Amino acid sequence: DAGVTQSPTHLIKTRGQHVTLRCSPISGHKSVSWYQQVLGQGPQFIFQYYEKEERGRGNFPDRFSARQFPNYSSELNVNALLLGDSALYLCASSSKYSHQPQHFGDGTRLSIL
Amino acid sequence: GQQLNQSPQSMFIQEGEDVSMNCTSSSIFNTWLWYKQDPGEGPVLLIALYKAGELTSNGRLTAQFGITRKDSFLNISASIPSDVGIYFCAGQRETSGSRLTFGEGTQLTVNP
């Protein structure tokens, strides 16, 4: 079975632009979470979506938004990009809302010029 | 954002040696997980722990869920070159859904 897939793998944007990142969870997984990983640090939680509803939000500005589709895939949107948004954006899926291990995709490397 | 205190930050060992790393928190977690991340890839789940005091093995890896629920330990026995990578601990609370709080990672280097 395919694991968590993310697209694109790499992206270069300039300040002020917006970006959409995509994630397909493991088949049968209904929970998708997004994380930001800055170089040299552990991942930081951004959002969790479960059954198409937002179930958790980390300490990120309103420029960050996400949604989950009926097939449980998800998009992360970031508006008005800043240099500090340069990071690896990771998507993770799990079968239930909580108390289940999360499995990660290989991420989207976003570079802001 | 909040992160767990993970140590050591880096380790340089010889092939065949055993490795220990740990993670501590000022607050309780209901689940502890250990991940390994290779360059250019996402974290890969190694071990998940669900009960205080639990000791779980996965091949040469052994992890323990601390009795206070505020810490966890990972041991790697007889290290090999492919163990090289960054190891992350992560904690999860029942009241926070799937949200994971990560440590800052332990960079492991194994010299053949």
Interface residues (C-beta under 8 A of the other chain):
Chain A: V4 S31 S33 Y35 Q41 G42 P43 Q44 F45 Q48 Y50 R55 G56 G58 N59 L90 A92 S94 Y97 S98 H99 Q100 P101 Q102 H103 F104 G105 D106 G107
Chain B: G1 Q3 L4 Q6 N30 T31 L33 Y35 G40 E41 G42 P43 V44 L45 A48 Y50 F88 A90 Q92 E94 S96 G97 S98 R99 L100 T101 F102 G103 E104 G105
